[in-house]
Amino acid sequence: MGSSGKVYGLCLAVLSVLMVWSTLVAGDEHTIRLYDGEAISNHNRRCMTANISKDASGCRLSLDLWQGECRLEIACGAGPSGYRVEGDTIEALSDDIGHRFYRNESGLEWEIVLKRRPASNVLEYAMSVKNLRFYYQDSLSVFERDVLGAIRPDSVVGAWVAYHALRSDNILSVSGGDTLVNEYRTGQAFIVYRPKAWSGNDTVWCDLNIDVKRGRFEIVLDKMWLESADYPVTIDPTFGNTSVGGSTMSWNLLYAYCHRLAGVNTYQVPSGKTATITQYSVYGCETGSGDMSVSMAAFEIVSGTPQSRVGDRVNVTISGGTPAWFSSAILEQELSEGNEYGVAVSCAPRSGGTIYYNGVTNAVSTDNTYCGLDWDGWTHSSLTSFNFSMYATYTEQVVADETVSGRRKQMIGHKEGGCKGY
């Protein structure tokens, strides 16, 4: 974000004489991989890549995920005077507005450099998306902050989270002796953190608007600050390379929560296939004394509301003070063709740990009565925006294909590899 951008700018000024830059010409495309390692055969991972290209109108940024299933494309600006490439840093040069792209520990950094005061305090860029839904992260409600102990960092207040518009959870599609592993996890593609603007040591927050219908990516700067700033001014939209929620709340959950928003956090068994839940996973940490156990289960979703529980609830043990993914033991819970299912979580009231989530309007059903998921029904109390970082792993198989190969058994309990930062 802002501080890293300042350090980078100073280093660039000192080292620019020593660098040998290559030139990006029309039609060229430079790719920045935001993961480590190569893709693995028969695995479809989130693995985000950033592609910066040049055309007649200027430079263009595109983010691709899940092997092209999802994409964000932004036309960054017209009329640059030149391009320079050094490793994973790309600069689009201009007398008025320059652009710099590079990878950092958060994801992809896009620095917009205003050489002089712009005509408007709104920087507007044309945008197009493929299979993505964006959700604004507003300030915490009083209930989130005072009752649930929620925390939302300043860089997340005003940010936008992008989700796969069609898929979530891990889905292992079995066909004969082959298994295709689709690792969608929470379905979260990335987060666009709230940008900062700085001039020298003076830093200010900006507002970010993402309007998919209008095809607009807009950054709104403080007008009075722009008038008095010393130029150049740098603005730093950052595309966070994470599938984990940007906010946290206490594990001291008073209620049970079940995902219920179709196309974002539920799973429907395809026609002509059987399906089985083989594992539940949740992201969080335990900072109290000793391990803690949370309950997880799946519920059938009917008309947008959880109805009946699938099989028995299972326990997931959360341990240690380092946030991580924690999973249940391998299990088998059969699902019905054509039905829709959501994942639920609950915890006995206690302190000492956190669970991660994003704000997604009406994404979750709350049950105030059976907080331990300890009966096979659901008592709907209200809808909330707590889209938790949790998911289930499913296997899918064509109804007529009863082959369960050794490969399938191996993949059910597979370890993640290849794409670090997934």
N, C-alpha and C positions, 0 to 999 in steps of 0.2 A: 504494500500500500504506500502511503505518502512517504514515510521515513525511508523505506528501502529505495524509493525513487530518487530521493535527494542524494543518498550515498552513491547510487549508481551514476547520477548526473555528474558528481564530483570526480568519480573514477574515470568516467568517459572523457572529461575535459583534460585530465592529466595524461591519459594513455592514448588519446586519439592519434598523436603523432606516430606512435609505434605500431598501430593497428594497420593491417592490410585489409581493406574492404573490397568485397566483390560487388558487382552491379546487378541489380534485379531489372531485367528488361521486360517489355510487354509480353504477356503470355506466360512468363515464369511464375512458379508457385513454390513458396518455401514452407516447409512443414515443421512445426515444433511439436514434438511428442511430449505429452504431459503424463507419461507413464514410463516405467523402466521395463525393459525386456520386450520380447516379441510376442505377438498373438499366438495362441496355441490352437492347433487344429481341433475342430469340433467344439470350440468354446467361443461364445459371443459375449464379450465383456464390454463394460462401459468405456474403457480406454479412450480418453478424449485426445483429439489432435487438433491443433490450430494451424490453419493454412492462410498464409498472407500472399496475395497475388496482386498483379498490376494489370489494369486495363485502361481504356481511353479516358475513363472518368476519374482515375486515381487508384488508390489502394483499396483492397477489399479483404475483410477478415471473415473467415468461416470456422466454426467449431463443429466437428463431427464426432458422434458418439455411437456406440454399439454398431460398428461397421457400417455407418451411413444411415442407420434407421432414424436417427435424430440429427438435426442440423440447425444452427443459427448462422445467418450470414448478414454482415453489416458493411455497407458502403461507407468507408471511413472518411473520404474527402476527395475533392477534385483538384486537379492541376498541380500535383507535386512537381518540384523541379528535378528530383532525382531520388534514387534508392540506394541504400547501402546495406550489406549483409555481413555480419561477423558472427560465426557460430550460430547460436540460437537467438541472436539479436538482429532485428530488422528495423531500419529507419526509413521513413518516407519523408523526404526533405521538401520544404516549401518556404517562401519568403514570409508567409503569414501564419500558417498552422502546420506544424510537423507532427509526425506520429512515430512512436517507438514501441516495438513489441518484444517481449522477452519472457522467459520462464523464471518464476521464483518459487519459494517454498509453498506459497498459497495456490499457485496455478499459473494462469497467464496474466501478465501485466500489460496493459495498454496505456501508454502515457501520451496524452495530447498536449502539445507544447504550443501555447499562444505566443507568437513573437511580438504582437502588439494588441492593443485593446480591440476586441471584436465589436461588430455592429450590434450584436444582440447578446444578451446574457444566457440565451438558450442555444446549446449546441445540438443540432438535430441531424440524425443520420437515418437513411433509409434502411429498413431491416426486413428480412424474411425468415420464416421458421418452417421446419418440417418436423411434425410429430412431437412438439414441445408445448407444455402449458406453463405459464409463468404466474407466480403468486407473490404478492407484495408482503413484506415483513413490517408490519406496523409496530408502534410502541406497545409495550406490554399492557394488558388490562390490569386493573386493580386486583382482580381475582388471581391472575397468574402471578403477579409480583408478591402480593401480601399473603395469599393463602397457600399457594403451591411453591413459593420460593423460587419462581422462575427468574432466569437471567438471560438477557438478550444484549450482546455487546453493541457498542455504538456503531461499529461497522456493519452490523446486521440490521439495525433499525433503519428502515428505508431501503434495504436491499431487496432483491428479487430472486426467488428460487425457481429453477426450471426443472420440471419433471417430464419424464417420458409420458406422452399423451395417451399411450395405449397399454403399457405393460409395467408390471412391478413383480416382485418376488423372484426366486430362482426357479427355473422350469427346466427339467430334464426330459427331453423328448426322445422316447425310445422307439426305434424302428428296427425290428429284427435284432441283429447283434450290434447295432450302432446306437450311440447316444449323443445327441446334440445338447450341450449345456448352455442355456441362456441365463446369464447372471445379471438380473435386473436389480436385485436386492430391493431397496426402498423405492426404486424408480426415479430417484433424484439424479438429474444429469449434472448440474453444477449450480453454483450460487453467484450472482453478480453483486458483489459487495457495494455498499454505498460509497461513492467516490469522494475523494478529497481534492482540493485545489491548494496549491502553495506557491508562494513567491518569496524567495529567501527563507527566512524563518517564520514567516506568517502563513498559517494554515487554516483553512475553513472547510466545513462540510458542504457538499453539493446535494441537490435532489436528483433522483434518478427516476425516469418514467419509461416504462416498456409497454408499448401499445401494439399488440399483435394484430388487431383488426386494421389499424391504420398503417401498420408497417413502419413504426417509428421507434427509434432508440434515442432518448433525449436526456441530456444533462443540463440541469438548471443551476447556474451560478448566482451567488449573491451580487446583485447589481451594484450596490454601493461599494462592496469590497473590490469589484473589478475596476471601478473608477479610480480608486486610490492605490491599486496594486502596482508594484514595480515589475516591469516585464523583462524577461519572459515569465509567463505563468504556466504551471504544469497541472494537469488534471489526470487522475489515475483510476479509471475503471479497472477492477480486477475480477477475473472470472475464476472463482474458487473451484479447484479440482477436488471435489469431495462429494460423497454420497451420504454424508452424515448431516443431521439437522444442525442449524446454526444457533439454536437456543437450548437452554437446559432448564429442568425443573427437578425438584426433590423427589427421591424415590418414595417419600412419604405420601403416596397416592391414597386419597380418600375414596376413590371410585375405581370402577373397571372401565376401560376404554377399548372400543373395537373399531377398526377401520371400516368405512362403508361407502367410500366415494369411488364409483365405477370409473375405470380407466386411469385412475391414479394410484389407488392402494387396495384394490380388491382383485380377486382372481375368479374367472369363469371357466369351467371345464368345457373345452371345445366339443362340438358335436362330433359323434363318432369315436370319442376317446374315453378311456377310463383314466382316473387320476388318483394319486395317493400323496398325502402329506408325509414327508420323511423327516422333517426337522423344523424347529423354530429358532429364530435368532433375534437378538436385541442388542443395541449399542448403549453402553453406559459405564458406570464405575461405582465402586463401593469405597467410601472413605471413612466409614465408622469402624467399629471393632468387629473383626471377623467377617466371614462370608455371609451373603444374604441370598434368599431364594425368592424369585418372582414367579408368578403363574402366567402361562401362556396357553392359548387355545385358538381354534378357528370356529367361526359361527357362520351358518348359512345366512346370506343377506337376501331378504325378500322385500321388494318395493323400497329399497334404500335403508332398511332397518334390520339389525341382527335378530335372528329368531331362535334357532336351536344350535346347541354346541355339537361339534364334530368330535366324537370320541371323548376320552378323558382329558382333563387339563394336564399339562406337564409342567415340571419345574425347571427353571434355568437358574443356575448358580452364578451370582455376580461376585467377583472377588478382586481385591487390589484397588489401589487408588488411581491406576492409569486407565483412562477411557479406552474401551476396546469392544469388539464384537464378542458376545457370549451366546452359545448355542446349547440346545437341549440334546439329549441322547438321540440316536437314530430310532425312529418309530415308524409305524404304518397306520395311517388313518385314511380309510377309503372315502372318496368323494363321488357325487352323483353327476352324471353327464348333463350339461346344460345349466347347472346350478352355479350361483355366485357365492363366494366366500370371502370373509374378512378376518384378519388376525387381531386377537385381543390380548391385552396385558393387564395385570393387576398385581398389587403388592400389599402385604400386611403393613399397616401404619408403623413407620419407624424412620429414624433419621440417619444421615451419614452417607448418602449416595445421590447420584444424578442420572437422569435419563435424557436423551437428546431428542429434539423435535423441531419442526417448522410450523409456521402458521399457514394453514390451508383451510379456507372457509368451509364449514360444514363437512369436514373430512371424517369426523369421528362421532360415534354414538357413545353416550355415557350411561352406565348403569350404577345408580346410587344404592341399590339394594343388595346385590350379590357381588360384593367387591372382590371376593376371592375366586371368582369364576367357579363357584362350588355347587352350581346346579346346571342342568342341561338346557335351560332357557335363558332369555335375556329380558330384563325389565328396562325399557328405554326411558331415560330421564330427560336428556337434552342432546343437542348437537354442539360440538366444540370444534375448534380449529387446531387441536393438538395432533398434528400428523407425525407420529412417533417414528424414530429410526428403528423399525422392526419389520420382519418379513418371515415368510415361510418358504421352504423348499418343497417343490412338488415334482412328481414324475408323471408324465403323460405317455399313454400307449394306445395305439389303435385297438379298438374293441376286439377285432378278429385276430390280433397278434398277441399271443400269450407267451411269446418267447421272452424269457428273462435271462439275458446273457451274463457271463462273468464280467463283461465290460460295464453293463448297467450297474451291477452290484458295486463295482469299483467306483463308479462315478457318483453314486449316491452320497458317499462319504468323502468326496474329493476335497483336497486342500487347494486353496487359491494359490496361483503362481503366475508369473509372467508380467502382469500389469500392476505394478506397485502404485498405491494411491487410489485403487479402485474403491 
